[in-house]
Amino acid sequence: MPPAWFGREVTGESAYANQNLCAADPRTAGDAPAPAVERTLVLLKPDTVTRGLVGRIIARFEDAGLRIVGAKMRWMDADLCRRHYFDLAERHGAEVYAMTARFMQQGPVIALALEGFDVVTTLRKMLGGAFPSEAAPGTIRGDFSHHSPSATAATGKGVANLVHASANRAEAEQEIQLWFDKGEMFDYPTAAGAFSR
């Protein structure tokens, strides 16, 4: 007997999801290129550390099959903050840079280098919108924070949005080089890797 959905038209988000699943199936993908294994930088910001959310957020990354290839905790000084956010003032203004710098230097951060298929895009989807109040439920920012644009304006403080992630592959490469020396990156087998390599 055919499944209950057999013969019915699938529409909306379900139809899109099914198309993606079929496209990823090696039996139907044809000559489609394999997804790229990438690395990206994640910073667990001072609000993550001080609220005790580090383990819960890292668990989400590991649950998604992402591999931690570098990890360190450090306090951002003014120089590192300037080098990390080198173009923020140009893109969003000096006031936004100043608020961000104050916020990022108020406590320690944890830097992670993560690896996985299309990890840059995957991670940004997992995080949700930059303002937690606009992030969807189920995303890290949507589940663990509520900071809004109006709160930022009212307090004059940077956005408490828990996590920074590289915006694209080029930025990821640059940021990983800023935060990690070559000897601080590790290669090791994982159970998830058995299914993805």
N, C-alpha and C positions, 0 to 999 in steps of 0.2 A: 504494500500500500504506500502511495507517495506521501511525503511529509504534508502537514496541514497547510503549509504555505504554497504548495505546488499549484501552479496554474493561476495564482493571484499576482496581480501587479504589485511590485514593491516600489514604494515612492519615498520621498523625503530622505532624511538622514540615513535610514536603514539601507536604502538603495545605494547611496554613496559608499557606505561602509562595506557592503557586499562587493562593490566594484573594486575597492581597494584590496580586499582580501583575495579576490581572484587575480588581481594584477600581481600580488606578491607570491602567489602560488607558482612554484617552478614548473608545474605541469601546464600552466596557461601563460606564463610570462614571455615565452619565446626568447628573443634576443635582448630582453630588457637588461640594462646594466645592473650589477649587484649594488645594493646600497653601500655607501661609503662608511667605513669605520672611522670615526672622528674623535677628537678630543676637545674638551671645552673646559673653561674655568668657571668655577662656582665660588662665590664668597658667601659664607654664612655670616650675616651682618651682626653687629653688636646686639640688636634686639633679639635675634635668634639665640645667641649665647646666653644673654642675661635672663631670658625667659625659660631656659632649660628645654629648648625645642630641637637641639642639635641631633639627638638620636632619632627622634621621630621623623625629621626631614631626611636625614641620611638613609633611614630605612625605606623611604619612598623611592629614593634613587636606586637602591639595591633591589627593591621589589620589582622595579621596572627592568632589571637585568643590566643596569649600567655598572661599569667597573671603576672603582676608585684606583687611580694609578699614581696619585700624589695627594698628600694631606699635610697640612701644618697649621698651627695656631700662632698668630702674632698680632701685635698691636700696630695699627697703621700710624706711621709718623707723617708729618706734613709732606716730606719729600715723596714717600711712596704714594700717598694720596694724590699728589699733583701728577705723578707719572701714570698712575692708574686712570685717573679722570682727566687726562691731558687735554681733551677737547670739549669737556662739559661746559665750561664758561662760554666758549665760542658758540656752542649749539643752543644753550638755554639761558645764558646770562651769568654774570658774576655772582649775583645773589643766590642762584640755585647751586652754583659750585660751592659757595661759602657754607650754605646750609648742609649740603651733602658732606663736605669735608668735616664739619663739626660733628655731625652724626656718626660718620665712619671712624672718628678718632675717640669716641666716648667710651669705647670698650674693645676687647679683643675680637678679632674676626678669625674664622676658620676658612682657609683656602683649600679647595679640592680641585684636582684635575680628574675629570670623569671621561670615560671612553665608552663608546657604543655606536651602533648604527644610527646615522643621522642624529647624533646626540645633541647638536646645537638646537635643532628644531624641536626635537622631543622634549628637551629640558625646558625650553621657553613655554611650551604648551603646558607642561606640568606645573610651572610656576603661576601662570595666570597673568592678568593685567598688572601693569606697574603700580597702579593704585589698588591696594587690596579691596577697597570698597566697591571696585568695579570688576574684581576678579570673580570668575564663576565658582560656585560651590564644587568641591572635588579637586580644585587646584590647591597648591600649597598656600598661596597668598589668600585665596578665598576661604580656606579652612582655618588658618591660624592668625589672621590679622584683619583689621577693619579700617586702617588708616585711609583718609580721604583727602582730596585736593583742598577742601575747606579746612580740614584740620592742619594741613601744612601751612596754609595761608594764615590761620589764626595763631598758630604757635611759633611760626618762623623757624620750625625745625625741619630737617630732612624727612623724607618719606620713610616711615618704619615699615618697609615691605619685605623684611626678613632675608632675602637672598638676591645677590647679583649673579647674572649669568651672561656670558659672552653673547653678543648679538648676531655674530656670523663667524664663519670659519677663520677668516683673516684676523678678526679681533681675538678669537680664541687662541690662535697661535701666538699672537703678540702678548696677550695677557698671561698665558702659561709661561712664556719666557721671562716675563717680568717677575712672576711670583715663585717660579721653581727653577733650580739648577738642574742640569741633566742628571746628576747623581741622585736627585730626589724623586725621580720618576721610576716606577716599578712595573715589571711585566710578570704576571703570574697567572696560572689557570684558574678559571671559575667554573662552577656548574653551568651557569648561563652561557658561558663561552663555548661549551661543548655543543650547543645548539645553534651558535651564531658564527662559527668560524669554519 
